[in-house]
């Protein structure tokens, strides 16, 4: 899967508009697959050909993100929370999120597995969720 081409809000040969470049940066960031995204035009290289190349620099998000927390409330008492996110399971961009919350009256375990569709991965995807 070529993530960059899927996220393009324009086609090769389209006239340059800065809003399209901003939208490309936004879409790549919104995938959740990258820590940072910078796509910028290389104006110097376009003077002779009138074709504006873009240079992109992305850094992948860490393979695993773990968050933990503790808390207290008067209705449930002390509680512990933890979540694990794996933003990139395979070359298709599948991702996994699991979370748990434990307190005296309640123990919760949730998971979700997201499978983006190739045509529009930001807005079209299958999502399998469960919990107990």
MDTraj code that builds the backbone (N, CA, C; nanometers):
import mdtraj as md
import numpy as np

residues = "UNK UNK UNK UNK UNK UNK UNK UNK UNK UNK UNK UNK UNK UNK UNK UNK UNK UNK UNK UNK UNK UNK UNK UNK UNK UNK UNK UNK UNK UNK UNK UNK UNK UNK UNK UNK UNK UNK UNK UNK UNK UNK UNK UNK UNK UNK UNK UNK UNK UNK UNK UNK UNK UNK UNK UNK UNK UNK UNK UNK UNK UNK UNK UNK UNK UNK UNK UNK UNK UNK UNK UNK UNK UNK UNK UNK UNK UNK UNK UNK UNK UNK UNK UNK UNK UNK UNK UNK UNK UNK UNK UNK UNK UNK UNK UNK UNK UNK UNK UNK UNK UNK UNK UNK UNK UNK UNK UNK UNK UNK UNK UNK UNK UNK UNK UNK UNK UNK UNK UNK UNK UNK UNK UNK UNK UNK UNK UNK UNK UNK UNK UNK".split()
xyz = np.array([
    [0.0849, -0.1169, 0.0000],
    [0.0000, 0.0000, 0.0000],
    [0.0899, 0.1238, 0.0000],
    [0.0649, 0.2169, -0.0902],
    [0.1393, 0.3423, -0.0930],
    [0.0577, 0.4491, -0.0212],
    [0.0891, 0.4701, 0.1038],
    [0.0143, 0.5628, 0.1887],
    [0.0163, 0.7029, 0.1322],
    [0.1289, 0.7425, 0.0791],
    [0.1437, 0.8790, 0.0308],
    [0.0474, 0.9078, -0.0834],
    [0.0379, 0.8166, -0.1789],
    [-0.0520, 0.8374, -0.2923],
    [-0.1980, 0.8358, -0.2488],
    [-0.2314, 0.7497, -0.1546],
    [-0.3688, 0.7409, -0.1067],
    [-0.4115, 0.8713, -0.0399],
    [-0.3203, 0.9364, 0.0284],
    [-0.3518, 1.0592, 0.1026],
    [-0.3458, 1.1854, 0.0173],
    [-0.3020, 1.1749, -0.1076],
    [-0.2883, 1.2944, -0.1913],
    [-0.4239, 1.3581, -0.2204],
    [-0.4397, 1.4884, -0.1926],
    [-0.5643, 1.5576, -0.2262],
    [-0.5587, 1.6202, -0.3660],
    [-0.4573, 1.5860, -0.4441],
    [-0.4405, 1.6403, -0.5783],
    [-0.3785, 1.5332, -0.6664],
    [-0.3770, 1.5595, -0.7981],
    [-0.3187, 1.4654, -0.8935],
    [-0.1962, 1.5298, -0.9581],
    [-0.1089, 1.4467, -1.0090],
    [0.0080, 1.4982, -1.0803],
    [-0.0396, 1.5836, -1.1967],
    [0.0194, 1.7008, -1.2107],
    [-0.0188, 1.7921, -1.3175],
    [-0.1149, 1.9008, -1.2731],
    [-0.1766, 1.8857, -1.1554],
    [-0.2649, 1.9904, -1.1035],
    [-0.1842, 2.1158, -1.0734],
    [-0.2503, 2.2293, -1.0812],
    [-0.1861, 2.3557, -1.0469],
    [-0.1578, 2.3595, -0.8968],
    [-0.0435, 2.4180, -0.8600],
    [-0.0030, 2.4228, -0.7189],
    [-0.0927, 2.5171, -0.6397],
    [-0.1408, 2.4662, -0.5262],
    [-0.2142, 2.5483, -0.4300],
    [-0.1655, 2.5097, -0.2912],
    [-0.1294, 2.6092, -0.2123],
    [-0.0742, 2.5814, -0.0794],
    [-0.1745, 2.5093, 0.0099],
    [-0.3047, 2.5318, -0.0112],
    [-0.4049, 2.4632, 0.0720],
    [-0.4034, 2.3123, 0.0472],
    [-0.3709, 2.2710, -0.0754],
    [-0.3611, 2.1275, -0.1044],
    [-0.2424, 2.0650, -0.0320],
    [-0.1321, 2.1380, -0.0269],
    [-0.0144, 2.0888, 0.0444],
    [-0.0423, 2.0800, 0.1948],
    [-0.1121, 2.1792, 0.2474],
    [-0.1504, 2.1758, 0.3892],
    [-0.2431, 2.0573, 0.4166],
    [-0.3330, 2.0291, 0.3236],
    [-0.4245, 1.9159, 0.3389],
    [-0.3484, 1.7836, 0.3351],
    [-0.2479, 1.7725, 0.2492],
    [-0.1659, 1.6512, 0.2446],
    [-0.0957, 1.6299, 0.3785],
    [-0.0354, 1.7343, 0.4333],
    [0.0293, 1.7242, 0.5645],
    [-0.0711, 1.6823, 0.6714],
    [-0.1912, 1.7406, 0.6674],
    [-0.2948, 1.7072, 0.7660],
    [-0.3367, 1.5609, 0.7542],
    [-0.3581, 1.5150, 0.6309],
    [-0.4011, 1.3761, 0.6107],
    [-0.2957, 1.2762, 0.6579],
    [-0.1705, 1.3018, 0.6242],
    [-0.0646, 1.2105, 0.6677],
    [-0.0549, 1.2081, 0.8201],
    [-0.0684, 1.3229, 0.8839],
    [-0.0662, 1.3282, 1.0307],
    [-0.1864, 1.2559, 1.0899],
    [-0.3022, 1.2706, 1.0254],
    [-0.4260, 1.2120, 1.0775],
    [-0.4280, 1.0597, 1.0711],
    [-0.3417, 0.9993, 0.9896],
    [-0.3403, 0.8531, 0.9839],
    [-0.3001, 0.7922, 1.1176],
    [-0.2225, 0.8673, 1.1970],
    [-0.1735, 0.8138, 1.3236],
    [-0.0516, 0.7244, 1.3067],
    [0.0003, 0.7142, 1.1848],
    [0.1124, 0.6247, 1.1576],
    [0.2474, 0.6938, 1.1733],
    [0.2450, 0.8273, 1.1850],
    [0.3706, 0.9024, 1.1891],
    [0.3787, 0.9904, 1.3129],
    [0.4997, 1.0066, 1.3634],
    [0.5256, 1.0981, 1.4751],
    [0.5288, 1.2416, 1.4260],
    [0.5938, 1.2625, 1.3123],
    [0.5982, 1.3960, 1.2529],
    [0.5911, 1.3839, 1.1014],
    [0.5336, 1.4870, 1.0398],
    [0.5155, 1.4899, 0.8951],
    [0.5490, 1.6303, 0.8455],
    [0.6361, 1.6381, 0.7464],
    [0.6646, 1.7666, 0.6813],
    [0.6782, 1.7395, 0.5319],
    [0.5857, 1.7941, 0.4543],
    [0.5943, 1.7878, 0.3087],
    [0.5994, 1.9319, 0.2605],
    [0.7028, 1.9650, 0.1838],
    [0.7222, 2.1033, 0.1399],
    [0.7607, 2.1068, -0.0078],
    [0.7237, 2.2147, -0.0780],
    [0.7616, 2.2282, -0.2191],
    [0.9082, 2.2669, -0.2323],
    [0.9685, 2.2255, -0.3430],
    [1.1065, 2.2629, -0.3743],
    [1.1023, 2.3590, -0.4932],
    [1.0754, 2.4858, -0.4635],
    [1.0555, 2.5862, -0.5681],
    [1.1767, 2.6019, -0.6598],
    [1.2978, 2.5907, -0.6049],
    [1.4187, 2.6098, -0.6850],
    [1.4278, 2.5092, -0.7991],
    [1.3789, 2.3888, -0.7759],
    [1.3894, 2.2831, -0.8774],
    [1.2833, 2.2948, -0.9863],
    [1.1882, 2.3866, -0.9707],
    [1.0777, 2.3946, -1.0668],
    [1.0946, 2.5069, -1.1687],
    [1.1998, 2.5841, -1.1591],
    [1.2151, 2.7018, -1.2466],
    [1.2242, 2.6655, -1.3944],
    [1.2971, 2.5608, -1.4279],
    [1.3148, 2.5243, -1.5686],
    [1.1978, 2.4423, -1.6212],
    [1.1519, 2.3471, -1.5436],
    [1.0511, 2.2530, -1.5926],
    [0.9084, 2.2963, -1.5658],
    [0.8881, 2.3893, -1.4746],
    [0.7545, 2.4324, -1.4308],
    [0.6769, 2.3190, -1.3643],
    [0.7505, 2.2163, -1.3235],
    [0.6917, 2.1073, -1.2452],
    [0.7482, 2.1204, -1.1050],
    [0.6603, 2.1292, -1.0075],
    [0.7022, 2.1545, -0.8698],
    [0.7159, 2.0234, -0.7929],
    [0.8406, 1.9814, -0.7662],
    [0.8571, 1.8598, -0.6857],
    [0.8299, 1.8891, -0.5381],
    [0.7856, 1.7869, -0.4691],
    [0.7623, 1.7967, -0.3252],
    [0.8632, 1.7100, -0.2534],
    [0.9077, 1.7571, -0.1394],
    [0.9985, 1.6784, -0.0570],
    [0.9267, 1.6492, 0.0735],
    [0.9216, 1.5224, 0.1077],
    [0.8545, 1.4826, 0.2311],
    [0.9490, 1.4156, 0.3281],
    [0.9344, 1.4506, 0.4533],
    [1.0109, 1.3860, 0.5597],
    [0.9108, 1.3427, 0.6659],
    [0.9068, 1.2127, 0.6908],
    [0.8177, 1.1594, 0.7944],
    [0.8995, 1.0735, 0.8898],
    [0.8573, 1.0710, 1.0134],
    [0.9190, 0.9773, 1.1079],
    [0.8076, 0.8882, 1.1610],
    [0.8278, 0.7580, 1.1531],
    [0.7220, 0.6661, 1.1950],
    [0.6940, 0.6766, 1.3440],
    [0.5693, 0.6532, 1.3780],
    [0.5302, 0.6513, 1.5184],
    [0.5935, 0.5288, 1.5838],
    [0.6174, 0.5369, 1.7122],
    [0.6745, 0.4225, 1.7834],
    [0.5842, 0.3012, 1.7663],
    [0.6457, 0.1851, 1.7672],
    [0.5710, 0.0620, 1.7428],
    [0.4657, 0.0353, 1.8488],
    [0.4935, 0.0730, 1.9705],
    [0.3999, 0.0498, 2.0806],
    [0.3943, 0.1739, 2.1684],
    [0.2733, 0.2109, 2.2083],
    [0.2552, 0.3203, 2.3028],
    [0.1792, 0.2651, 2.4222],
    [0.2350, 0.2842, 2.5388],
    [0.1713, 0.2359, 2.6615],
    [0.1440, 0.3558, 2.7513],
    [0.0210, 0.3644, 2.8001],
    [-0.0176, 0.4702, 2.8929],
    [-0.0711, 0.4052, 3.0196],
    [-0.0378, 0.4623, 3.1326],
    [-0.0879, 0.4111, 3.2603],
    [-0.1419, 0.5270, 3.3426],
    [-0.2275, 0.4943, 3.4357],
    [-0.2821, 0.5976, 3.5229],
    [-0.3428, 0.5379, 3.6479],
    [-0.3477, 0.6179, 3.7493],
    [-0.4142, 0.5802, 3.8740],
    [-0.5062, 0.6946, 3.9131],
    [-0.6091, 0.6624, 3.9865],
    [-0.7030, 0.7656, 4.0283],
    [-0.7846, 0.7219, 4.1476],
    [-0.8629, 0.8152, 4.1936],
    [-0.9502, 0.7880, 4.3071],
    [-1.0755, 0.8728, 4.2903],
    [-1.1890, 0.8123, 4.3169],
    [-1.3143, 0.8873, 4.3213],
    [-1.3973, 0.8339, 4.4369],
    [-1.4853, 0.9160, 4.4862],
    [-1.5634, 0.8769, 4.6042],
    [-1.6624, 0.7654, 4.5742],
    [-1.7086, 0.7533, 4.4503],
    [-1.8072, 0.6487, 4.4204],
    [-1.7452, 0.5116, 4.3928],
    [-1.6230, 0.5033, 4.3370],
    [-1.5617, 0.3721, 4.3104],
    [-1.4335, 0.3482, 4.3892],
    [-1.3798, 0.4490, 4.4524],
    [-1.2555, 0.4332, 4.5278],
    [-1.1351, 0.4385, 4.4362],
    [-1.0264, 0.3723, 4.4727],
    [-0.9059, 0.3757, 4.3890],
    [-0.9254, 0.2942, 4.2611],
    [-0.8576, 0.3373, 4.1564],
    [-0.8647, 0.2650, 4.0284],
    [-0.7312, 0.2765, 3.9565],
    [-0.7083, 0.1807, 3.8679],
    [-0.5871, 0.1753, 3.7863],
    [-0.6307, 0.1629, 3.6409],
    [-0.5627, 0.2357, 3.5511],
    [-0.5935, 0.2294, 3.4080],
    [-0.4654, 0.2019, 3.3314],
    [-0.4795, 0.1333, 3.2204],
    [-0.3661, 0.1096, 3.1307],
    [-0.4191, 0.0941, 2.9885],
    [-0.3412, 0.1412, 2.8923],
    [-0.3776, 0.1203, 2.7521],
    [-0.2512, 0.0919, 2.6712],
    [-0.2703, 0.0164, 2.5646],
    [-0.1611, -0.0200, 2.4753],
    [-0.2093, 0.0065, 2.3336],
    [-0.1313, 0.0818, 2.2573],
    [-0.1661, 0.1122, 2.1193],
    [-0.0528, 0.0671, 2.0284],
    [-0.0911, -0.0018, 1.9240],
    [0.0038, -0.0434, 1.8201],
    [-0.0498, 0.0163, 1.6899],
    [0.0050, 0.1331, 1.6482],
    [-0.0537, 0.2056, 1.5358],
    [-0.0293, 0.1437, 1.3989],
    [0.0624, 0.0484, 1.3897],
    [0.0958, -0.0071, 1.2586],
    [0.1196, -0.1566, 1.2737],
    [0.0153, -0.2371, 1.2515],
    [0.0261, -0.3818, 1.2688],
    [0.0879, -0.4502, 1.1465],
    [0.0599, -0.3962, 1.0265],
    [0.1071, -0.4602, 0.9036],
    [0.1166, -0.3568, 0.7915],
    [0.1492, -0.4009, 0.6716],
    [0.1678, -0.3082, 0.5594],
    [0.0366, -0.2481, 0.5090],
    [-0.0768, -0.2955, 0.5577],
    [-0.2064, -0.2407, 0.5183],
    [-0.2533, -0.1299, 0.6120],
    [-0.1768, -0.0998, 0.7154],
    [-0.2118, 0.0084, 0.8069],
    [-0.3077, -0.0297, 0.9175],
    [-0.3249, -0.1588, 0.9413],
    [-0.4125, -0.2012, 1.0507],
    [-0.3529, -0.1560, 1.1842],
    [-0.4396, -0.1245, 1.2794],
    [-0.3920, -0.0821, 1.4113],
    [-0.4737, -0.1497, 1.5209],
    [-0.4139, -0.1584, 1.6380],
    [-0.4762, -0.2255, 1.7519],
    [-0.4668, -0.1354, 1.8740],
    [-0.5761, -0.1267, 1.9481],
    [-0.5786, -0.0525, 2.0745],
    [-0.6465, -0.1395, 2.1790],
    [-0.5838, -0.1540, 2.2935],
    [-0.6460, -0.2245, 2.4056],
    [-0.6371, -0.1344, 2.5283],
    [-0.7354, -0.1466, 2.6149],
    [-0.7323, -0.0688, 2.7387],
    [-0.8015, -0.1472, 2.8490],
    [-0.7587, -0.1200, 2.9704],
    [-0.8195, -0.1840, 3.0864],
    [-0.8322, -0.0816, 3.1983],
    [-0.9347, -0.0988, 3.2774],
    [-0.9574, -0.0142, 3.3940],
    [-1.0032, -0.1063, 3.5066],
    [-0.9358, -0.0965, 3.6189],
    [-0.9663, -0.1864, 3.7307],
    [-0.9932, -0.1033, 3.8556],
    [-1.1086, -0.1301, 3.9166],
    [-1.1433, -0.0714, 4.0461],
    [-1.2193, -0.1781, 4.1237],
    [-1.2460, -0.1520, 4.2497],
    [-1.3136, -0.2527, 4.3329],
    [-1.4479, -0.2967, 4.2740],
    [-1.5356, -0.2039, 4.2326],
    [-1.6648, -0.2503, 4.1819],
    [-1.6654, -0.2894, 4.0344],
    [-1.5600, -0.2554, 3.9595],
    [-1.5669, -0.2750, 3.8149],
    [-1.4297, -0.3066, 3.7555],
    [-1.4271, -0.4059, 3.6661],
    [-1.3072, -0.4387, 3.5901],
    [-1.3472, -0.4405, 3.4424],
    [-1.2777, -0.3626, 3.3616],
    [-1.3140, -0.3472, 3.2209],
    [-1.1916, -0.3754, 3.1337],
    [-1.2134, -0.4490, 3.0254],
    [-1.1103, -0.4720, 2.9247],
    [-1.1740, -0.4467, 2.7885],
    [-1.1190, -0.3542, 2.7120],
    [-1.1705, -0.3203, 2.5795],
    [-1.0596, -0.3352, 2.4762],
    [-1.1008, -0.3644, 2.3521],
    [-1.0040, -0.3665, 2.2427],
    [-1.0721, -0.3183, 2.1157],
    [-0.9925, -0.2674, 2.0238],
    [-1.0430, -0.2332, 1.8907],
    [-0.9330, -0.2615, 1.7885],
    [-0.9735, -0.3145, 1.6753],
    [-0.8825, -0.3451, 1.5653],
    [-0.9355, -0.2712, 1.4432],
    [-0.8554, -0.1800, 1.3899],
    [-0.8982, -0.0943, 1.2794],
    [-0.8302, -0.1370, 1.1502],
    [-0.9111, -0.1543, 1.0447],
    [-0.8614, -0.1958, 0.9135],
    [-0.9033, -0.0919, 0.8093],
    [-0.8146, 0.0017, 0.7755],
    [-0.8513, 0.1057, 0.6789],
    [-0.8688, 0.0491, 0.5384],
    [-0.9633, 0.1076, 0.4655],
    [-0.9846, 0.0692, 0.3269],
    [-0.8903, 0.1500, 0.2384],
    [-0.8426, 0.0901, 0.1318],
    [-0.7408, 0.1519, 0.0476],
    [-0.7872, 0.2805, -0.0191],
    [-0.9145, 0.2883, -0.0556],
    [-0.9614, 0.4049, -0.1299],
    [-0.9560, 0.5327, -0.0467],
    [-0.9941, 0.5252, 0.0800],
    [-0.9959, 0.6431, 0.1664],
    [-0.9704, 0.5983, 0.3103],
    [-0.8449, 0.5743, 0.3474],
    [-0.8152, 0.5135, 0.4773],
    [-0.8500, 0.5998, 0.5976],
    [-0.8607, 0.7307, 0.5791],
    [-0.8924, 0.8166, 0.6931],
    [-1.0398, 0.8131, 0.7305],
    [-1.1250, 0.7929, 0.6317],
    [-1.2686, 0.7998, 0.6573],
    [-1.3414, 0.6682, 0.6360],
    [-1.2783, 0.5728, 0.5700],
    [-1.3434, 0.4454, 0.5437],
    [-1.2567, 0.3328, 0.5984],
    [-1.3129, 0.2588, 0.6905],
    [-1.2385, 0.1492, 0.7513],
    [-1.3358, 0.0538, 0.8193],
    [-1.2890, -0.0664, 0.8413],
    [-1.3614, -0.1622, 0.9237],
    [-1.3063, -0.1502, 1.0646],
    [-1.3940, -0.1608, 1.1619],
    [-1.3519, -0.1512, 1.3011],
    [-1.4160, -0.2662, 1.3782],
    [-1.3318, -0.3502, 1.4354],
    [-1.3789, -0.4611, 1.5179],
    [-1.3522, -0.4221, 1.6628],
    [-1.4578, -0.4201, 1.7436],
    [-1.4440, -0.3798, 1.8835],
    [-1.5047, -0.4852, 1.9738],
    [-1.4517, -0.4921, 2.0923],
    [-1.5060, -0.5843, 2.1907],
    [-1.4622, -0.5444, 2.3297],
    [-1.5227, -0.6063, 2.4244],
    [-1.4851, -0.5773, 2.5622],
    [-1.5691, -0.6586, 2.6588],
    [-1.5228, -0.6603, 2.7808],
    [-1.5979, -0.7252, 2.8875],
    [-1.5535, -0.6706, 3.0197],
])
top = md.Topology()
chain = top.add_chain()
for i, resn in enumerate(residues, 1):
    res = top.add_residue(resn, chain, resSeq=i)
    for name in ("N", "CA", "C"):
        top.add_atom(name, md.element.get_by_symbol(name[0]), res)
traj = md.Trajectory(xyz[None], top)
